[in-house]
Amino acid sequence: MTPRSALNRTLLALAGLVLLGGGLLILFAGLDLYRRHDLAPPAGWPLTTPADVLLGSADRARWSSQGWWWPAVIAALVLTALLALWWLLAQLSRHRPGSLPVGGTPPQEGVELRDRALSEAIANEAGALPGVGHAAVLITGRPGRHRTRIKLTLTPEGTPGATLGALCEGPLSTARRSTGLPDPPTEVRLQVSRHGPHRVE
């Protein structure tokens, strides 16, 4: 799991918990479940009956009379909006290198290779390895610090150890020689293709 994926899942989980808690709080109060089922909410628990409100008139008058109240509310709303906008832009931002320098950094005579072309070349060569039914390759990161992610679907006859060895000695070695770049961090995921049961007669 990448740091971006971990952050996204954490933020989504926190937002989900907050929305779930608020929804249950409103549901219990709106349906008057505390009284119907003889439940005793904790002292000071908000929204315990259908007539309750989250912020009463007295509370609104008390807080609005404070000089710091409205600037604090506006600052909190602006900060929340900015964080949401930053999160959205982070999802839309390009996380692929676009082009990779050939022959090192800086590239020799300005020669560069598109990341998609290199991904397709590695995938085509990896898909032709014995025991591999399908290969998918994705290159992520910045040009100088890219990562290679490979997903291989093995046939029932394929073995993980032999396939990994052939992958390192074949497609990855070819990509390293062709580009002149050092070995990037590489993540390989293996899965076995589904197949029907063998019938013995």
C-alpha positions in Angstrom: 0.0 0.0 0.0 1.4 3.4 -1.0 1.5 6.3 1.5 -1.2 8.1 -0.6 -3.5 5.0 -0.4 -3.0 4.8 3.3 -3.8 8.5 3.8 -6.9 8.2 1.6 -8.2 5.2 3.5 -7.5 6.8 6.9 -9.3 10.0 5.9 -12.2 8.1 4.4 -12.5 5.9 7.5 -12.5 9.0 9.8 -15.1 10.8 7.7 -17.2 7.6 7.6 -17.0 7.2 11.4 -18.0 10.8 12.0 -20.9 10.6 9.5 -22.0 7.3 11.0 -21.9 8.6 14.5 -23.8 11.7 13.6 -26.4 9.8 11.7 -27.0 7.3 14.6 -27.3 10.2 17.0 -30.0 11.9 14.9 -31.7 8.6 14.2 -32.0 7.7 17.9 -33.4 11.1 18.8 -35.7 11.4 15.8 -37.3 8.0 16.4 -37.4 8.6 20.2 -35.6 5.2 20.6 -34.3 6.1 24.1 -37.8 6.4 25.5 -39.3 3.5 23.5 -36.6 1.0 24.6 -36.1 2.5 28.1 -32.5 3.5 27.4 -30.7 6.0 29.6 -28.3 8.2 27.6 -25.3 9.5 29.4 -25.6 12.8 31.2 -25.2 15.8 28.9 -25.8 13.6 25.8 -27.1 15.7 22.9 -30.3 15.0 21.0 -32.1 12.5 23.2 -35.7 13.4 22.2 -37.3 14.5 18.9 -37.8 18.0 20.3 -34.1 18.5 21.1 -31.8 20.7 19.0 -28.1 20.5 18.7 -27.5 24.1 19.6 -30.3 25.9 21.4 -31.2 29.6 21.4 -29.5 30.2 24.7 -26.3 28.6 23.5 -26.4 30.5 20.2 -26.9 33.8 22.0 -24.1 33.0 24.5 -21.6 32.1 21.9 -22.5 34.8 19.4 -21.9 37.5 22.0 -18.2 36.4 22.3 -15.9 38.5 20.1 -13.8 35.5 19.0 -16.7 33.3 18.1 -17.4 34.3 14.5 -13.7 34.7 13.4 -13.1 31.2 14.9 -16.0 29.7 13.0 -15.0 31.3 9.7 -11.4 30.3 10.1 -12.4 26.7 10.9 -14.7 26.6 7.8 -12.0 28.1 5.6 -9.4 25.6 6.9 -11.8 22.7 6.2 -12.5 23.9 2.7 -8.8 24.3 2.0 -8.0 20.8 3.3 -10.8 19.4 1.2 -9.5 21.2 -1.9 -5.9 20.0 -1.2 -7.1 16.5 -0.9 -9.0 16.7 -4.2 -6.1 18.2 -6.0 -3.8 15.5 -4.6 -6.1 12.8 -6.1 -6.1 14.6 -9.5 -2.3 15.3 -9.6 -0.2 13.3 -11.9 1.6 10.5 -10.1 3.4 9.0 -13.1 6.8 10.1 -14.3 5.6 10.8 -17.9 9.0 10.3 -19.4 12.2 8.7 -18.2 15.7 9.8 -19.0 17.6 7.3 -21.2 21.3 6.7 -20.3 21.0 8.3 -16.8 20.2 11.7 -15.4 20.4 14.0 -17.2 19.6 12.0 -20.3 22.1 11.6 -23.0 21.6 14.2 -25.7 18.1 14.9 -24.4 16.8 11.4 -25.2 13.8 10.4 -23.1 11.4 7.4 -23.1 7.8 7.6 -22.3 6.8 5.6 -19.2 3.9 4.0 -21.0 6.1 2.7 -23.7 8.5 1.2 -21.2 5.6 -0.3 -19.3 4.2 -1.9 -22.4 7.6 -3.3 -23.4 8.1 -4.9 -20.0 4.5 -6.2 -20.0 4.8 -7.8 -23.5 8.1 -9.5 -22.6 6.8 -10.6 -19.2 3.6 -12.0 -20.7 5.6 -14.2 -23.0 7.5 -15.9 -20.1 6.7 -19.6 -19.5 3.9 -20.0 -17.1 2.6 -16.4 -17.4 -0.9 -15.9 -18.8 -1.1 -12.1 -18.5 1.2 -9.3 -17.4 0.4 -5.7 -16.4 3.0 -3.1 -15.6 2.7 0.4 -14.2 5.5 2.9 -13.6 4.8 5.5 -10.9 6.8 8.2 -9.1 9.0 11.0 -10.3 11.5 10.5 -13.2 14.5 10.3 -10.9 12.7 8.1 -8.3 10.3 6.0 -10.2 8.8 2.6 -9.1 7.8 -0.3 -11.2 4.7 -2.3 -10.3 4.1 -5.6 -12.0 1.1 -7.9 -11.8 1.5 -11.3 -13.3 -1.3 -13.9 -13.7 0.2 -17.3 -13.7 -1.2 -20.3 -15.5 -1.9 -23.5 -13.5 1.5 -24.8 -14.7 3.4 -21.7 -13.6 5.6 -21.6 -10.5 6.2 -18.4 -8.5 9.9 -19.0 -7.9 10.8 -19.8 -11.5 8.6 -16.9 -12.8 10.3 -14.3 -10.6 13.7 -15.5 -11.6 12.8 -15.3 -15.3 11.3 -11.9 -14.8 14.4 -10.5 -13.2 16.8 -12.1 -15.7 14.5 -11.3 -18.7 12.2 -8.2 -18.9 13.7 -6.2 -16.0 17.3 -6.9 -17.1 16.4 -5.8 -20.7 14.8 -2.6 -19.4 17.8 -1.8 -17.3 20.2 -2.3 -20.3 18.0 -0.4 -22.7 17.6 2.7 -20.5 20.8 2.7 -18.6 18.9 3.4 -15.4 19.6 1.6 -12.1 17.1 -1.0 -10.9 14.1 0.9 -9.5 12.1 -0.4 -6.6 9.9 -3.1 -8.1 6.8 -4.6 -6.6 5.6 -7.9 -8.2 2.2 -9.4 -7.4 1.4 -12.9 -8.5 -2.0 -14.5 -8.9 -3.1 -17.7 -10.5 -5.7 -17.7 -13.2 -9.0 -19.4 -12.5 -9.5 -22.7 -14.2 -12.1 -25.4 -14.0 -11.5 -28.7 -12.2 -9.7 -31.4 -14.1 -11.9 -34.3 -15.0 -10.5 -37.8 -14.7 -12.2 -40.6 -16.6 
